[in-house]
Amino acid sequence: MYSKSNKKPHTVSYSQLNKHAWNERTQRHIKSNFYDVTGFLNGKSSLNNIELKALGDVSNQSLLHLQCHFGLDTLSWARLGAHVTGVDLSPVAIEHAKQLAVQSDLKAHFITRDIYQYFDEKKLEKKPELFDIVFTSYGVVCWLNDLNRWAQGISAQLKPNGIFYLAEFHPINDLLSGDDYFHTKQAQIIQEPTYTENHCNEIDTLAVWSHSLSEVITALLNAGIVIESFNEYPFSPYAVSEELTQNTQGQYELTHQGKKVPLIYSIKGRKC
């Protein structure tokens, strides 16, 4: 659901470009109604029914949350009894996540790392911690330039029989908006405001990559993750585009030529 319009060349490294942008975005997100930090601190969960139903009871399960932003979902899993670790490339986001853990009196371990760097560092550990669940969701795949490396890294973090779960915006929206559906090695440089209501038209410059559904699934299968379920949903829990309309259930929908468009997909897999 991220628009890839306004593409312009850029010379800064992609990782540094995105880190700077997400440091800036975090400062706006933490104050937004979209994320509702006050509601979270008053006991509200930031998780959606899609992922809650898919993962079920997580009590006493170790859970690694990749690209965790400032930790609301990570800490919501902690409230449900999981032993959580969150990883994100933005030091500003991770600092806020640590503060929220203290404010909400929840145990969590947060790490500032690009996930590829995190995977590489874990390879060097003699006895790396392995997890029952690796979780990632909603606007994560587009920031990754190498899905095979991503999937192999996920597999390496899982215990035998451990679960991987992804809920993500459907890439068909890239196609409908005139952008690439299939992956190209060259990043697309975008310039746009963030998706929260308090963006004040401040423009961020970011690097993104398109990935088809087949690329995501094949990368996971090649990494030894057996797909147990794949689902597509004709709605989004988030109003991340002005083109979406809200239905009577409070979900957001998009139509194309009078037909509903898939907005979310999810994958649940298990390490064999």
C-alpha positions in Angstrom: 0.0 0.0 0.0 3.0 2.3 -0.3 2.9 4.5 -3.4 6.0 4.3 -5.5 5.3 7.6 -7.4 7.7 10.5 -7.6 10.8 8.3 -8.3 14.0 10.2 -8.3 17.7 9.2 -8.3 19.6 9.3 -5.0 23.3 8.6 -4.1 23.0 7.8 -0.3 23.1 4.1 0.5 19.6 2.6 0.6 20.0 1.4 4.2 21.1 4.9 5.4 18.3 6.5 3.4 15.6 4.4 4.9 17.1 4.6 8.4 17.0 8.4 8.3 13.4 8.4 6.9 12.2 6.0 9.6 13.9 8.0 12.3 11.9 11.0 11.1 8.7 9.1 10.6 8.9 7.6 14.1 8.8 11.1 15.6 5.5 11.7 13.8 4.0 8.2 14.3 4.5 8.2 18.1 2.2 11.2 18.3 -0.4 10.1 15.7 -4.0 9.0 16.2 -3.2 6.2 13.7 -1.0 4.4 16.2 -2.9 5.5 19.3 -0.1 5.1 21.8 -2.4 6.4 24.6 -4.9 3.7 23.9 -2.1 1.1 23.9 -0.9 2.3 27.3 -4.4 2.0 28.6 -4.6 -1.6 27.6 -5.6 -1.6 24.0 -3.9 -4.2 21.7 -2.4 -3.0 18.4 -2.8 -6.5 16.8 -5.5 -7.3 14.3 -7.9 -10.3 14.2 -6.0 -11.7 11.2 -2.8 -12.4 13.0 -4.4 -13.1 16.4 -6.5 -15.9 14.9 -3.6 -17.3 12.9 -1.2 -17.6 15.8 -3.6 -18.3 18.6 -2.2 -18.8 22.1 1.3 -17.5 22.3 1.8 -17.9 26.1 5.3 -18.8 27.1 6.4 -18.8 23.4 9.5 -17.0 22.3 8.7 -14.6 19.5 11.0 -12.6 17.3 9.4 -9.6 15.7 11.3 -8.4 12.6 11.0 -4.7 11.5 9.1 -4.0 14.7 9.0 -0.2 14.3 8.5 1.3 17.8 7.2 -1.9 19.3 3.5 -1.7 19.7 2.8 -5.1 18.1 5.8 -6.6 19.9 4.5 -5.4 23.2 1.0 -6.5 22.4 2.3 -10.0 21.9 4.1 -9.6 25.3 0.8 -8.8 26.9 -0.5 -12.1 25.6 2.3 -13.9 27.3 5.0 -14.2 24.7 8.7 -13.7 25.4 9.4 -11.1 22.8 12.4 -9.7 20.9 12.0 -6.8 18.5 14.4 -5.8 15.7 14.3 -2.6 13.7 16.9 -0.5 11.8 15.7 2.8 13.4 17.5 3.8 16.6 14.8 6.4 17.3 12.1 3.7 16.9 13.9 1.3 19.2 14.4 3.9 21.9 10.7 4.6 21.9 10.0 0.9 22.0 12.2 0.6 25.1 10.4 3.5 26.8 7.0 2.0 26.0 8.0 -1.3 27.5 8.9 0.5 30.8 5.7 2.6 30.7 3.5 -0.5 30.1 5.5 -2.7 32.6 6.1 -5.3 29.9 9.2 -7.4 29.4 10.8 -7.1 26.0 14.2 -7.1 24.3 14.7 -4.5 21.5 17.6 -4.4 19.1 18.7 -1.7 16.7 19.8 -3.5 13.5 19.1 -3.7 9.9 17.6 -7.2 9.7 20.3 -8.5 7.3 23.0 -7.2 9.7 21.1 -8.9 12.5 21.0 -12.2 10.6 24.8 -12.0 9.9 25.6 -11.3 13.5 23.5 -14.2 14.7 25.5 -16.5 12.4 28.6 -15.7 14.3 27.2 -16.6 17.7 28.2 -20.1 19.0 24.8 -20.7 20.6 22.3 -18.2 19.1 18.9 -17.9 20.6 16.2 -19.7 18.5 12.6 -18.8 18.5 9.2 -20.6 18.5 7.7 -17.8 16.3 9.1 -15.3 13.9 6.6 -12.6 13.1 6.5 -9.7 10.7 3.7 -7.6 9.3 2.1 -4.8 7.3 4.5 -2.9 5.1 7.7 -4.9 5.6 8.5 -6.7 2.4 8.9 -3.6 0.2 11.9 -2.5 2.3 13.9 -5.7 1.4 16.1 -6.0 -1.6 16.9 -9.7 -1.3 14.1 -12.1 -0.3 16.2 -15.2 -0.5 18.6 -13.8 2.1 15.6 -12.7 4.2 14.0 -16.1 4.1 17.2 -17.9 4.9 17.7 -15.6 7.9 14.2 -16.3 9.2 14.7 -20.0 8.9 18.0 -19.8 10.8 16.2 -18.0 13.7 13.5 -20.7 14.1 13.6 -23.7 16.3 12.8 -27.0 14.6 9.0 -27.0 13.9 9.0 -23.3 14.7 6.4 -21.0 13.0 6.9 -18.1 10.7 4.0 -15.7 10.1 3.7 -12.8 7.7 0.7 -10.5 7.2 1.3 -8.0 4.4 -0.2 -5.6 2.0 -1.1 -7.3 -1.3 1.3 -6.5 -4.2 -1.5 -6.3 -6.7 -2.0 -2.7 -5.5 1.4 -1.9 -7.0 0.2 -3.1 -10.4 -3.1 -1.2 -10.2 -1.2 2.0 -9.3 1.0 1.7 -12.3 4.1 0.4 -10.5 6.1 -2.8 -10.8 4.6 -6.1 -9.7 7.7 -8.2 -10.3 11.0 -7.6 -8.5 13.7 -5.5 -10.1 17.1 -5.4 -8.5 17.3 -1.6 -8.7 15.6 0.2 -5.9 12.8 2.6 -6.6 13.4 5.9 -4.9 10.2 7.5 -3.7 9.4 10.9 -2.2 6.2 11.2 -0.3 4.7 12.0 3.2 4.1 9.3 5.7 0.8 7.5 6.0 -0.3 8.9 9.4 -2.8 11.7 9.6 -0.3 14.1 11.1 2.2 14.0 8.2 1.9 17.8 7.7 3.0 17.2 4.1 6.6 16.6 5.2 8.3 14.6 2.4 10.4 11.6 3.1 12.8 10.0 0.6 12.9 6.2 0.8 14.1 3.2 -1.2 11.7 0.4 -1.9 11.5 -2.8 -3.9 8.6 -4.7 -5.5 8.1 -8.4 -4.8 5.5 -10.7 -6.3 3.6 -13.3 -4.3 5.4 -16.1 -6.0 8.8 -14.6 -5.1 7.9 -14.4 -1.4 6.5 -17.9 -1.3 9.4 -19.4 -3.3 12.0 -17.8 -1.1 10.4 -19.2 2.0 10.1 -22.7 0.5 13.7 -22.7 -0.6 14.7 -21.8 3.0 13.0 -24.9 4.3 9.8 -23.3 5.6 6.8 -25.4 4.7 3.7 -23.2 3.9 0.8 -24.3 6.0 -1.6 -21.6 5.0 -1.9 -18.8 2.5 -4.8 -16.3 2.7 -5.9 -13.2 0.8 -8.3 -10.6 2.2 -10.5 -8.1 0.4 -9.9 -5.5 3.1 -7.3 -3.7 5.1 -7.3 -3.0 8.8 -5.6 0.3 8.0 -6.6 3.4 6.1 -3.3 3.8 4.4 -4.6 5.2 1.1 -7.1 7.9 0.3 -8.6 5.5 -2.3 -9.9 3.1 0.4 -13.5 3.3 1.7 -14.6 2.0 5.1 -17.2 -0.7 5.3 -19.7 -1.4 8.1 -17.2 -3.6 9.9 -14.7 -0.8 10.2 -12.4 -2.3 7.5 -11.1 -0.6 4.5 -11.8 -1.7 0.9 -10.9 -0.9 -2.7 -12.7 -1.8 -5.9 -11.4 -2.0 -9.4 -14.0 -2.0 -12.2 -16.7 -2.7 -9.6 -14.9 -5.7 -8.1 -13.2 -5.9 -4.7 -9.4 -5.9 -4.7 -7.3 -8.1 -2.4 -5.6 -5.7 0.0 -3.9 -8.1 2.5 -2.3 -11.5 2.2 -0.9 -13.8 5.0 1.5 -16.7 5.1 1.9 -19.1 7.9 4.8 -21.6 7.6 6.7 -24.0 9.7 10.4 -24.9 9.7 10.8 -28.4 8.6 
